[in-house]
Amino acid sequence: MLRATPTPDLLIATPGVAGVDEAGRGPLAGPVVVAAVLLPENFNLKGIQDSKKITPERRNELAQRIRNEAELSWVAIEPSEIDRLNILGATLVGMTRALDGLGLHVTEALIDGNHAPRGTRQKVSPIVKGDATYAAIAAASIMAKTIRDQIMVEYAIQYPRYGFNRNFGYPTPDHLEALRQNGPCPIHRRSFAPVRAVVEMPGLFDALD
């Protein structure tokens, strides 16, 4: 694996080395999305960085460039599977599935964080704060974030009471109030404490689809 001193534009893309990151571990509703990205050689790294440090408009621009030029695989792990596996287990499953979607020529994957899935056909290396250091991980973070945001915007149309186009499922005050008033909808994670507390309230039924 390439080890080098980071530059302001992150490290150069390394042939055969993919980056993996997720979005959506903290929300009360919606999927966790995991993206795996393999950047081509000579990919223009300008602007590529941790998705949390980029405006939504800039993220969308970069995401389009990554889609056009890089290899991308992504998966959405739905709330029912999150509830069954727990959020860490679901995220690790998502990483494996996303990596499986890339070609066999991927020899190594750099994973953001301190956990990595087992049993992958590629060597995997967890990197704490990797999205701030490795270009491929930063690109994966951009893709995971933009894909999940779009999913939640679409859910906002299906379940308009919860403001998913604004809070993206995170436990903001308006989301918590909507949850108390309407109960959970089908995409809420019932194993998460604030949702579980509402579900266990006597006489409360799930919100209508």
ZIUR-V136944 format. One record per pair of residues at least 4 apart in sequence whose C-alpha atoms are under 7 Angstrom apart, sorted by the first residue. I is the first residue (numbers start at 0). J is the second residue. D is the distance in whole Angstrom. If there is no record, write none. Layout:
I/J/D + I/J/D
This chain:
5/9/5 + 5/10/6 + 5/132/6 + 6/10/6 + 8/44/6 + 8/45/6 + 9/132/5 + 9/133/6 + 9/134/5 + 10/132/7 + 10/133/5 + 10/134/6 + 11/134/7 + 12/38/6 + 12/39/7 + 12/40/6 + 12/42/7 + 12/134/6 + 12/135/7 + 13/40/7 + 14/39/7 + 14/40/6 + 15/104/6 + 15/105/5 + 15/106/5 + 15/107/7 + 16/37/6 + 16/105/6 + 16/106/6 + 16/107/5 + 16/108/6 + 17/35/6 + 17/36/5 + 17/37/4 + 17/105/7 + 17/107/6 + 17/108/5 + 17/109/6 + 17/135/6 + 18/35/6 + 18/36/5 + 18/37/7 + 18/108/6 + 18/109/5 + 18/110/6 + 18/135/4 + 18/136/4 + 18/139/6 + 19/34/6 + 19/35/4 + 19/36/7 + 19/94/7 + 19/108/7 + 19/109/6 + 19/110/5 + 19/111/6 + 19/136/5 + 19/139/5 + 20/33/6 + 20/34/6 + 20/35/7 + 20/110/6 + 20/111/5 + 20/136/6 + 20/139/5 + 20/140/5 + 20/143/7 + 21/31/7 + 21/32/5 + 21/33/4 + 21/34/6 + 21/140/6 + 21/143/6 + 22/31/6 + 22/32/5 + 22/33/7 + 22/143/5 + 22/144/5 + 22/147/7 + 23/30/7 + 23/31/5 + 23/32/6 + 24/31/6 + 24/86/6 + 25/169/7 + 26/168/5 + 26/169/4 + 26/170/6 + 27/168/5 + 27/169/6 + 27/170/6 + 27/187/6 + 27/188/6 + 27/191/6 + 28/168/5 + 28/186/5 + 28/187/4 + 28/188/5 + 29/77/7 + 29/78/6 + 29/151/7 + 29/168/6 + 29/186/5 + 29/187/6 + 30/75/6 + 30/76/5 + 30/77/4 + 30/78/6 + 31/75/6 + 31/76/5 + 31/77/7 + 31/90/7 + 32/74/6 + 32/75/4 + 32/76/6 + 32/143/6 + 32/147/6 + 33/73/6 + 33/74/6 + 33/75/7 + 33/93/6 + 33/94/6 + 33/97/7 + 33/143/6 + 34/72/6 + 34/73/4 + 34/74/7 + 34/97/6 + 34/139/5 + 34/142/6 + 34/143/5 + 35/71/6 + 35/72/5 + 35/73/6 + 35/97/6 + 35/98/6 + 35/139/6 + 36/69/7 + 36/70/6 + 36/71/5 + 36/72/7 + 36/135/6 + 36/138/7 + 36/139/5 + 37/69/6 + 37/70/5 + 37/71/7 + 37/135/6 + 38/42/7 + 38/69/5 + 38/70/7 + 38/135/6 + 39/69/6 + 47/134/7 + 47/137/6 + 47/138/6 + 48/130/7 + 48/131/6 + 48/134/7 + 48/137/5 + 49/130/5 + 49/131/5 + 49/137/5 + 49/140/7 + 50/58/7 + 50/137/7 + 50/140/6 + 50/141/5 + 50/144/7 + 53/57/6 + 53/58/6 + 54/58/6 + 55/59/6 + 56/60/6 + 57/61/6 + 58/62/6 + 58/141/6 + 58/145/7 + 59/63/6 + 59/145/7 + 60/64/7 + 61/65/6 + 62/66/6 + 62/141/6 + 62/142/6 + 63/67/6 + 64/68/6 + 65/69/5 + 66/71/7 + 72/97/5 + 72/100/5 + 72/101/6 + 73/97/5 + 74/93/6 + 74/96/7 + 74/97/6 + 76/80/6 + 76/81/7 + 76/89/7 + 76/93/6 + 77/81/6 + 78/82/6 + 78/186/6 + 78/187/7 + 78/188/5 + 79/83/6 + 80/84/6 + 80/89/7 + 81/85/5 + 81/86/5 + 81/89/5 + 82/188/6 + 82/189/7 + 82/190/5 + 84/88/5 + 84/89/6 + 85/89/6 + 86/90/6 + 87/91/6 + 88/92/6 + 89/93/6 + 90/94/6 + 91/95/6 + 91/115/7 + 91/116/5 + 92/96/6 + 93/97/6 + 94/98/6 + 94/116/7 + 95/99/6 + 95/116/6 + 95/119/6 + 96/100/6 + 101/105/7 + 105/121/7 + 106/121/5 + 106/122/7 + 107/121/5 + 107/122/5 + 107/123/6 + 108/121/7 + 108/122/6 + 108/123/5 + 108/124/6 + 109/123/6 + 109/124/5 + 109/125/6 + 109/126/7 + 109/136/7 + 110/115/7 + 110/123/7 + 110/124/6 + 110/125/5 + 110/126/6 + 110/136/7 + 111/125/6 + 111/126/5 + 111/127/6 + 111/128/6 + 111/129/5 + 111/130/6 + 111/136/7 + 112/125/6 + 112/126/5 + 112/127/4 + 112/128/6 + 112/129/7 + 113/125/5 + 113/126/6 + 113/127/6 + 114/125/6 + 115/123/7 + 115/124/7 + 115/125/6 + 129/133/6 + 129/136/6 + 130/136/5 + 130/137/4 + 130/140/7 + 131/137/7 + 133/137/6 + 134/138/6 + 135/139/6 + 136/140/6 + 137/141/6 + 138/142/6 + 139/143/6 + 140/144/6 + 141/145/6 + 142/146/6 + 143/147/6 + 144/148/6 + 145/149/6 + 146/150/6 + 147/151/6 + 148/152/6 + 148/167/6 + 149/153/6 + 150/154/6 + 151/155/6 + 151/163/6 + 151/164/6 + 151/167/6 + 152/156/7 + 152/163/6 + 152/164/4 + 153/157/7 + 154/158/6 + 154/163/7 + 155/159/5 + 155/162/6 + 155/163/5 + 155/164/5 + 158/208/7 + 160/177/7 + 161/174/6 + 161/177/6 + 162/166/6 + 162/174/7 + 163/167/5 + 163/168/6 + 166/171/6 + 166/174/7 + 170/174/6 + 170/175/6 + 171/175/6 + 172/176/6 + 173/177/6 + 174/178/6 + 175/179/6 + 176/180/6 + 177/181/6 + 178/182/5 + 178/183/6 + 179/197/7 + 181/206/5 + 182/197/6 + 182/198/7 + 182/203/7 + 182/204/7 + 182/205/5 + 182/206/5 + 183/187/6 + 183/194/7 + 183/205/5 + 183/206/6 + 184/205/6 + 184/206/5 + 184/207/7 + 184/208/7 + 188/194/7 + 189/194/5 + 189/195/5 + 190/195/6 + 191/195/6 + 192/196/6 + 193/197/7 + 194/198/6 + 195/199/6 + 196/200/7 + 198/203/7
